[in-house]
Amino acid sequence: MTLAASSRSGIGASKRWTSSLHVAAAWVYIASTFAALVAFLALTPDGIVEPAQTLAGWLVGGGVAALAVGTVVRGLERLLDCETD
């Protein structure tokens, strides 16, 4: 029996797994970007590349602020969902 003639049922990941992998990949990308920015800030001497250090610092601060706002919004959505039930 050739591969093309074989049944394909049960092969492959379910939609739930593939969607969760996309979310996990996004979080890994965000975490690695933060790690790279923090490493850049930690490893470069002060004043050598000051504009780049400033940009990296603002990006790290903005990213942390965005995560904090997202967490608060998700918490408020959960609270509203609990109140409507």
C-alpha positions in Angstrom: 0.0 0.0 0.0 1.4 3.4 -0.9 1.5 6.3 1.4 -1.0 8.2 -0.7 -3.5 5.4 -0.4 -3.3 5.0 3.3 -5.8 6.5 5.7 -5.0 9.9 7.1 -7.5 9.8 10.1 -5.8 10.4 13.4 -2.7 11.9 11.9 -1.7 15.4 13.0 -2.4 17.7 15.9 -5.8 18.8 16.9 -6.8 22.4 16.5 -6.6 23.0 20.3 -3.0 21.9 20.3 -2.0 24.0 17.3 -3.7 27.1 18.6 -2.0 26.7 22.0 1.4 26.2 20.3 0.9 29.5 18.4 0.2 31.3 21.7 3.2 29.6 23.3 5.4 30.5 20.4 4.4 34.2 20.8 5.2 34.1 24.5 8.6 32.6 23.8 9.3 35.2 21.2 8.3 38.0 23.7 10.3 36.5 26.5 13.4 36.1 24.3 13.1 39.7 23.1 12.9 41.0 26.6 15.9 38.8 27.6 17.9 40.2 24.6 17.1 43.8 25.5 18.0 43.3 29.2 21.2 41.5 28.3 22.1 44.4 25.9 21.5 46.9 28.7 23.5 44.8 31.2 26.4 44.1 29.0 27.1 47.5 27.4 29.1 50.0 29.4 27.3 53.2 30.4 27.6 56.0 27.9 29.0 54.0 25.0 25.8 53.6 23.0 23.6 55.9 25.1 20.8 56.3 22.5 20.5 52.6 21.9 20.5 52.0 25.7 17.8 54.6 26.1 15.7 52.9 23.4 16.2 49.5 24.9 15.2 50.7 28.4 12.1 52.4 27.1 11.2 49.2 25.2 11.6 47.0 28.3 9.6 49.5 30.4 6.9 49.8 27.8 6.7 46.0 27.5 6.4 45.5 31.2 3.7 48.2 31.4 1.8 46.6 28.5 1.9 43.2 30.2 0.6 44.8 33.4 -2.3 46.5 31.7 -3.2 43.3 29.8 -3.2 41.4 33.1 -5.4 44.0 34.8 -7.8 44.0 31.8 -8.0 40.2 31.8 -8.7 40.2 35.6 -11.5 42.8 35.2 -13.0 40.7 32.4 -13.0 37.6 34.6 -14.6 39.6 37.4 -17.3 40.9 35.1 -17.9 37.3 33.9 -18.3 36.1 37.5 -20.8 38.9 38.3 -23.0 38.1 35.3 -23.4 34.4 36.2 
